[in-house]
């Protein structure tokens, strides 16, 4: 039997797919289902690159991308157009799947994502990857996982897998970062409870006030921000109906603590959760161009 979250996010995936993946770019190659660890079909990734760029010689930056889906749904295939756009603009993109609850808790998901990042060293033996220009990125729950990868890279004492490749930047798109703050928002209670239960790996009661601060801190990358984080690009919508207020809150923490943070946010009916994926809208095109400008300004592209 599916949870409320599974039903909601599966519906979002089905409805949104044609609006997020109807655009293709020329000269792109996609190498499908490369296994980055021994974990079956859920621990594979697709590599996107522009054949005309790789044929020219020289090394290119690489982006490891984590899809969203409320921690329980989603698939790398749902981010095809966004990954093609980044590849068209000069990156190799490793767009990955990872295990999700109930098979694993937050640590299992994060460790899979770290393993995918570390696998880039293996990819660099065959593809022209500049390991000094590795970016991690993700949207929604994938933004959460991206933030946790950045946290693990900055603090090896977290008990997560070691991040073996230096991160040039982390890009957080419309993510969720502070689970305690999420309990104070207008997001439907069953979705909040499902998210917390899945991340902790145990079903929590309806009375979320019984959860301890330590439990919230353990599953919230917001609590793990420190001065050792890599440069961060964070994008959010002030109209976001799912990750309500999460982007602004995380940006404020990052700007207080970290050495390099660039923010981008907007407001409006068509600029809602993960609006950057809805390529048909002007808001999405502006958002995608903004991220490419960031990569260029950081000398990554």
FIDREN-662591 format. One record per residue (C-alpha): residue number from 1; x, y, z. Coordinates in nm, 4 decimals, padded with zeros to 6 digits. Example, Ala and Ser with C-alpha at 12.3 -4.5 7.8 and 13.67 -1.06 7.14 Angstrom:
resi,X,Y,Z
1,01.2300,-00.4500,00.7800
2,01.3670,-00.1060,00.7140
//
This chain:
resi,X,Y,Z
1,00.0000,00.0000,00.0000
2,00.1400,00.3366,-00.0981
3,00.1820,00.6242,00.1464
4,00.0228,00.9640,00.0958
5,00.3623,01.0976,-00.0158
6,00.4064,00.8243,-00.2748
7,00.0655,00.8952,-00.4279
8,00.1205,01.2730,-00.4318
9,00.4696,01.2666,-00.5818
10,00.3902,00.9933,-00.8334
11,00.1013,01.2100,-00.9553
12,00.3313,01.5118,-00.9811
13,00.5830,01.3109,-01.1842
14,00.3205,01.1869,-01.4300
15,00.1521,01.5246,-01.4753
16,00.4730,01.7280,-01.4967
17,00.6753,01.4971,-01.7225
18,00.5597,01.6289,-02.0630
19,00.6029,01.9894,-01.9480
20,00.9540,01.9261,-01.8170
21,01.0925,01.6943,-02.0851
22,00.9598,01.8013,-02.4242
23,01.2745,01.9789,-02.5396
24,01.5849,01.8155,-02.6878
25,01.9211,01.9529,-02.7973
26,02.1357,01.8531,-03.0961
27,02.4602,01.6546,-03.0891
28,02.3989,01.5097,-02.7439
29,02.4990,01.1612,-02.6370
30,02.3371,00.9803,-02.3445
31,02.5115,00.6756,-02.2014
32,02.2442,00.5022,-01.9954
33,02.2451,00.3114,-01.6693
34,02.6100,00.3234,-01.5698
35,02.6357,00.1425,-01.2322
36,02.8187,00.3567,-00.9766
37,02.7965,00.0934,-00.7007
38,02.6691,-00.2597,-00.6497
39,02.3096,-00.1766,-00.5710
40,02.1013,-00.2936,-00.8632
41,01.8831,-00.0797,-01.0893
42,01.8468,00.1996,-00.8344
43,02.2171,00.2853,-00.8209
44,02.2858,00.3732,-01.1819
45,02.3255,00.6991,-01.3699
46,02.2981,00.8416,-01.7208
47,02.5902,01.0423,-01.8589
48,02.5048,01.3309,-02.0930
49,02.7557,01.5172,-02.3068
50,02.7816,01.7132,-02.6309
51,02.9694,01.5014,-02.8864
52,03.1024,01.8075,-03.0674
53,03.2655,01.9347,-02.7473
54,03.4221,01.6059,-02.6417
55,03.5591,01.5605,-02.9944
56,03.7517,01.8865,-02.9676
57,03.9767,01.7566,-02.6908
58,04.0350,01.9136,-02.3544
59,03.8532,01.8421,-02.0323
60,03.5045,01.9542,-01.9345
61,03.3360,02.0249,-01.6007
62,03.1008,01.7603,-01.4645
63,02.7729,01.7968,-01.2760
64,02.6379,01.5096,-01.0659
65,02.2605,01.5586,-01.0504
66,02.0063,01.4206,-00.7990
67,01.6369,01.4233,-00.8914
68,01.3545,01.5195,-00.6583
69,01.0424,01.3233,-00.5677
70,00.9563,01.3674,-00.2014
71,01.2208,01.1108,-00.0971
72,01.0006,00.8255,-00.2260
73,00.9414,00.8836,-00.5968
74,01.1147,01.0304,-00.8999
75,01.3577,00.8991,-01.1557
76,01.6565,01.0310,-01.3463
77,01.4507,01.0133,-01.6667
78,01.2302,01.2947,-01.5342
79,01.5246,01.5389,-01.5570
80,01.6276,01.4638,-01.9149
81,01.5702,01.8104,-02.0635
82,01.7382,01.9905,-01.7735
83,02.0429,01.7647,-01.8001
84,02.0523,01.8040,-02.1781
85,02.0437,02.1816,-02.1360
86,02.3471,02.1711,-01.9053
87,02.5314,01.9349,-02.1394
88,02.4486,02.1589,-02.4350
89,02.6118,02.4456,-02.2454
90,02.9407,02.2634,-02.1992
91,02.9169,02.0210,-01.9053
92,02.9181,01.6481,-01.8727
93,02.6184,01.5591,-01.6576
94,02.5933,01.2409,-01.4512
95,02.2217,01.2159,-01.3707
96,02.1676,00.9436,-01.1112
97,01.9094,00.7294,-00.9409
98,01.9531,00.6242,-00.5785
99,01.7776,00.3997,-00.3307
100,01.4823,00.5498,-00.1470
101,01.2673,00.4707,00.1577
102,01.1499,00.2312,00.2773
103,01.4559,00.0443,00.1466
104,01.6904,00.2937,00.3166
105,01.6726,00.5935,00.5491
106,01.8384,00.9306,00.4870
107,02.1870,00.7868,00.5406
108,02.1363,00.5255,00.2720
109,02.0202,00.7868,00.0217
110,02.3052,01.0243,00.1032
111,02.5659,00.7478,00.0887
112,02.4389,00.6425,-00.2549
113,02.4735,01.0028,-00.3737
114,02.8263,01.0252,-00.2321
115,02.9147,00.6997,-00.4075
116,02.7872,00.8506,-00.7334
117,03.0096,01.1550,-00.6807
118,03.3118,00.9364,-00.6092
119,03.2390,00.7315,-00.9223
120,03.3272,01.0353,-01.1304
121,03.6925,00.9376,-01.0796
122,03.6170,00.6159,-01.2666
123,03.4279,00.8008,-01.5398
124,03.7270,01.0317,-01.5844
125,03.9323,00.7359,-01.7086
126,03.7116,00.7157,-02.0187
127,03.5572,01.0618,-02.0572
128,03.7238,01.4074,-02.0685
129,03.6273,01.5139,-01.7151
130,03.8047,01.7897,-01.5246
131,03.7974,01.6600,-01.1670
132,03.8803,02.0075,-01.0379
133,03.5443,02.1266,-01.1743
134,03.2973,01.8866,-01.0166
135,02.9587,02.0305,-00.9157
136,02.6833,01.8528,-00.7231
137,02.3271,01.9652,-00.7872
138,01.9700,01.8613,-00.7238
139,01.6125,01.9785,-00.6922
140,01.3503,01.9379,-00.4179
141,01.4471,01.6261,-00.2172
142,01.7456,01.6058,-00.4536
143,01.8429,01.9506,-00.3261
144,01.8305,01.8048,00.0246
145,02.0646,01.5249,-00.0826
146,02.2964,01.7728,-00.2539
147,02.3193,01.9753,00.0680
148,02.3996,01.6591,00.2634
149,02.6779,01.5705,00.0187
150,02.8206,01.9198,00.0704
151,02.7929,01.8701,00.4465
152,02.9704,01.5333,00.4305
153,03.2502,01.6838,00.2211
154,03.2932,01.9605,00.4794
155,03.2759,01.7364,00.7876
156,03.4071,01.3773,00.7664
157,03.2914,01.3081,01.1247
158,02.9237,01.2782,01.0258
159,02.9493,00.9014,00.9870
160,02.8665,00.9117,00.6156
161,03.0764,00.7823,00.3275
162,03.3847,00.9911,00.2541
163,03.3627,01.2343,-00.0369
164,03.6825,01.1571,-00.2261
165,03.6609,01.4290,-00.4916
166,03.6809,01.8024,-00.4060
167,03.3575,01.9883,-00.4790
168,03.3855,02.3012,-00.6918
169,03.0288,02.4000,-00.5976
170,02.6909,02.2743,-00.4809
171,02.3690,02.3897,-00.6500
172,02.0465,02.3660,-00.4491
173,01.7219,02.4074,-00.6444
174,01.3952,02.4501,-00.4494
175,01.5145,02.2107,-00.1810
176,01.4066,02.1083,00.1653
177,01.6723,02.1608,00.4327
178,01.5201,02.2113,00.7801
179,01.2695,01.9430,00.8763
180,01.1799,02.1102,01.2037
181,01.0880,02.4343,01.0266
182,00.8755,02.2301,00.7850
183,00.6477,02.1261,01.0734
184,00.5491,02.4915,01.1269
185,00.4322,02.5515,00.7699
186,00.1008,02.5037,00.5889
187,00.2284,02.1955,00.4070
188,-00.0223,01.9095,00.4641
189,00.0548,01.7264,00.7883
190,00.0571,01.3752,00.6324
191,00.3307,01.4813,00.3876
192,00.5402,01.6326,00.6667
193,00.4959,01.3250,00.8836
194,00.5756,01.0927,00.5924
195,00.8944,01.2839,00.5114
196,01.0221,01.2773,00.8685
197,00.9318,00.9101,00.9133
198,01.1093,00.8098,00.5943
199,01.4235,01.0044,00.6734
200,01.4457,00.8687,01.0273
201,01.3650,00.5169,00.9113
202,01.0872,00.4743,01.1667
203,00.7217,00.5728,01.1756
204,00.6614,00.8810,01.3908
205,00.3424,00.9631,01.5749
206,00.0995,01.2352,01.4669
207,00.2219,01.4507,01.7550
208,00.5477,01.5691,01.5991
209,00.6222,01.7768,01.9084
210,00.7513,01.4573,02.0717
211,01.0483,01.4501,01.8360
212,01.3700,01.5724,01.9936
213,01.5933,01.8509,01.8662
214,01.8652,01.5917,01.8112
215,01.6354,01.3928,01.5799
216,01.5546,01.7009,01.3729
217,01.9199,01.8045,01.3570
218,02.0277,01.4586,01.2433
219,01.8079,01.4683,00.9334
220,01.8412,01.8402,00.8514
221,02.1376,01.9651,00.6440
222,02.0456,02.3135,00.7705
223,02.1954,02.2162,01.1070
224,02.5206,02.1018,00.9426
225,02.6182,02.4215,00.7603
226,02.9682,02.5354,00.8519
227,03.2499,02.7500,00.7188
228,03.4097,02.4540,00.5385
229,03.1280,02.4145,00.2861
230,03.2144,02.4481,-00.0800
231,03.0735,02.7473,-00.2749
232,02.6933,02.7271,-00.2976
233,02.4378,02.8412,-00.5537
234,02.0852,02.8301,-00.4104
235,01.7637,02.8967,-00.6018
236,01.4096,02.8999,-00.4632
237,01.0604,03.0366,-00.5146
238,00.8963,03.2535,-00.2507
239,00.5657,03.1063,-00.3750
240,00.6749,02.7440,-00.3225
241,00.3788,02.5381,-00.1975
242,00.5826,02.2310,-00.1013
243,00.9141,02.3512,00.0416
244,00.7539,02.6528,00.2065
245,01.0161,02.9062,00.3185
246,01.2955,02.6495,00.3014
247,01.5096,02.8234,00.0406
248,01.5134,03.1617,00.2110
249,01.5881,03.0004,00.5478
250,01.8771,02.7941,00.4127
251,02.0139,03.0905,00.2169
252,02.0177,03.3016,00.5312
253,02.2144,03.0367,00.7195
254,02.4579,02.9888,00.4330
255,02.5191,03.3616,00.3953
256,02.5922,03.3915,00.7667
257,02.8393,03.1034,00.7793
258,02.9858,03.0220,00.4380
259,03.2501,03.1995,00.2348
260,03.0789,03.1935,-00.1047
261,02.7022,03.1922,-00.1586
262,02.5010,03.3122,-00.4597
263,02.1220,03.3264,-00.4383
264,01.8441,03.3439,-00.6969
265,01.4752,03.3562,-00.6121
266,01.1454,03.4761,-00.7495
267,00.7727,03.4920,-00.6864
268,00.4531,03.4332,-00.8819
269,00.1962,03.1715,-00.9804
270,00.4089,03.0233,-01.2609
271,00.7211,03.0362,-01.0447
272,00.6380,02.7699,-00.7928
273,00.8118,02.4546,-00.6741
274,01.0964,02.3539,-00.9107
275,00.9877,02.6144,-01.1624
276,01.3302,02.5935,-01.3294
277,01.2294,02.2578,-01.4802
278,00.9223,02.3910,-01.6657
279,01.1232,02.4863,-01.9733
280,00.8232,02.6304,-02.1630
281,00.7994,02.9275,-01.9247
282,01.0135,03.2397,-01.9363
283,01.0820,03.1962,-01.5628
284,01.2404,02.8555,-01.6254
285,01.4524,02.9813,-01.9130
286,01.5745,03.2718,-01.7005
287,01.6502,03.0346,-01.4127
288,01.8492,02.7938,-01.6281
289,02.0443,03.0817,-01.7837
290,02.1135,03.2183,-01.4341
291,02.2734,02.8909,-01.3288
292,02.4895,02.8767,-01.6407
293,02.6059,03.2342,-01.5707
294,02.6984,03.1251,-01.2195
295,02.9106,02.8403,-01.3554
296,03.0836,03.0816,-01.5915
297,03.1425,03.3405,-01.3195
298,03.2983,03.0702,-01.0989
299,03.5263,02.9733,-01.3923
300,03.3730,02.6272,-01.3904
301,03.2444,02.6674,-01.7457
//
